[in-house]
Amino acid sequence: MNYIDDYGTCEKTYATLCIYPHKLDPEIISQHLNVRPSRWQRKGEYPHQNEHTARLKRRAKPAQISGWFLSSEQYVTSRDCRRHIDWLLDQVSGRDVELHKLQESECSISVSCFWASAVGHGGPTLSPSQMQRLATLNIELGFDFYEADDID
């Protein structure tokens, strides 16, 4: 794939794999996928974070829902969301069976992309191969769009 790392209409972007385990303990997700999350949370507790997401602690409140989150924000510097999505998919590559088992046990799995516009127009692009990879894993993709002035 030909990434455009200096994507002209994008100020900032990153992607997050979001797994909501409902009845499962979020720590079980790490064991199933053999991947350490950026953060995770149990309903009613404060989010657990790795060293890269410790800055979130000052805004943390007890979680309303359990969740497991892997973000590209601290690992990928490109402004091309395709690179961020591929990074996430590469982190769980070869774990198709485990992801499907989690979905069968009522886990909700999706990818959420943060995308801030640098100029007020334009937008992200997905490749057909990414759409195929997401479809094979039965993972939905959503975008949160912002104006560059709205981000810190």
C-alpha positions in Angstrom: 0.0 0.0 0.0 1.2 3.5 -0.8 0.7 5.5 2.4 0.6 9.3 2.4 2.3 10.0 5.8 1.9 13.7 5.4 -1.7 13.5 4.4 -2.5 17.1 3.5 -6.0 17.5 4.9 -5.3 15.7 8.2 -4.0 17.5 11.3 -3.9 14.3 13.4 -5.2 10.8 13.3 -5.0 7.5 15.3 -7.0 4.3 15.5 -8.1 2.3 18.5 -9.2 -1.4 18.7 -12.1 -1.4 21.1 -13.2 -4.6 22.8 -16.1 -4.5 25.2 -16.1 -7.9 27.0 -19.5 -7.6 28.7 -19.3 -10.6 31.1 -15.6 -11.4 30.6 -12.9 -9.8 32.7 -10.9 -7.4 30.4 -7.6 -8.9 31.5 -8.7 -12.2 29.7 -8.6 -10.3 26.4 -4.9 -9.8 26.7 -4.4 -13.5 27.4 -6.5 -14.5 24.4 -4.8 -12.1 22.0 -1.3 -12.2 23.5 -1.3 -8.4 23.2 -0.9 -5.8 25.9 -3.6 -3.0 25.6 -3.0 0.7 25.8 -5.6 0.8 28.5 -8.4 -1.3 30.0 -11.1 -0.8 32.4 -13.6 -2.7 34.6 -17.0 -1.3 35.2 -16.9 0.8 38.4 -13.1 1.0 38.6 -10.7 3.6 37.3 -9.1 2.7 33.9 -5.8 0.8 34.0 -3.2 2.3 31.7 0.3 1.6 30.5 3.1 4.1 30.6 2.1 5.6 27.3 -1.4 6.5 28.4 -0.7 7.7 31.9 -1.6 11.2 30.8 -5.3 10.1 30.7 -5.2 9.5 34.5 -5.9 13.2 35.3 -9.2 12.9 33.4 -10.2 9.4 34.6 -13.5 8.7 36.2 -14.8 5.3 37.3 -15.7 3.3 34.1 -19.3 3.0 33.2 -18.6 -0.2 31.1 -15.8 -2.7 31.0 -13.4 -2.4 28.0 -10.0 -3.3 26.5 -8.4 -0.7 24.1 -5.3 -0.8 21.9 -4.4 2.5 20.3 -1.9 3.4 17.6 -1.6 7.0 19.0 1.7 6.5 20.7 3.2 4.2 18.2 2.4 5.5 14.7 3.2 9.1 13.7 1.6 9.1 10.2 -1.3 11.3 9.3 -2.6 8.6 7.1 -5.3 6.6 9.0 -4.6 3.6 6.8 -1.2 3.2 8.4 -2.8 3.3 11.9 -5.5 0.8 10.9 -2.9 -1.5 9.4 -0.8 -1.2 12.6 -3.7 -2.3 14.7 -4.6 -5.2 12.4 -1.0 -6.3 12.4 -1.0 -6.4 16.2 -3.8 -9.0 16.1 -2.6 -10.8 13.0 -3.0 -14.5 13.2 -5.5 -14.2 16.1 -8.6 -14.6 13.9 -9.9 -17.6 15.8 -9.4 -15.9 19.1 -11.2 -12.8 17.9 -14.1 -14.8 16.6 -14.3 -16.8 19.9 -14.4 -13.5 21.8 -17.3 -12.3 19.5 -19.1 -15.6 20.1 -18.8 -15.0 23.9 -20.7 -11.7 23.4 -17.7 -9.4 23.1 -18.3 -6.3 20.9 -15.2 -5.5 18.8 -14.7 -2.4 16.6 -12.1 0.0 15.4 -12.6 3.7 16.2 -10.5 6.3 14.2 -9.9 9.8 15.5 -9.4 12.1 12.5 -8.9 15.9 12.9 -9.2 18.0 9.7 -6.3 20.4 9.0 -8.3 22.5 6.6 -12.0 21.8 7.2 -12.5 19.5 4.2 -11.2 16.3 2.8 -11.3 13.0 4.7 -9.6 9.7 5.4 -9.3 6.9 2.9 -9.5 3.1 3.4 -8.0 0.5 1.0 -10.0 -2.4 -0.3 -7.5 -4.8 1.5 -8.2 -3.1 4.8 -11.9 -3.4 4.3 -11.4 -7.1 3.5 -9.3 -7.7 6.6 -11.9 -5.9 8.8 -14.8 -7.8 7.2 -13.0 -11.2 7.6 -12.6 -10.4 11.3 -16.2 -9.1 11.5 -14.9 -5.8 12.9 -16.8 -2.5 12.3 -15.0 0.7 11.7 -16.1 4.1 12.8 -14.7 7.6 12.6 -14.8 10.6 15.1 -14.2 13.7 13.0 -12.9 17.0 14.5 -11.7 20.4 13.4 -8.0 21.0 14.2 -9.0 23.9 16.4 -11.0 21.5 18.6 -8.1 19.3 19.6 -5.4 20.0 22.2 
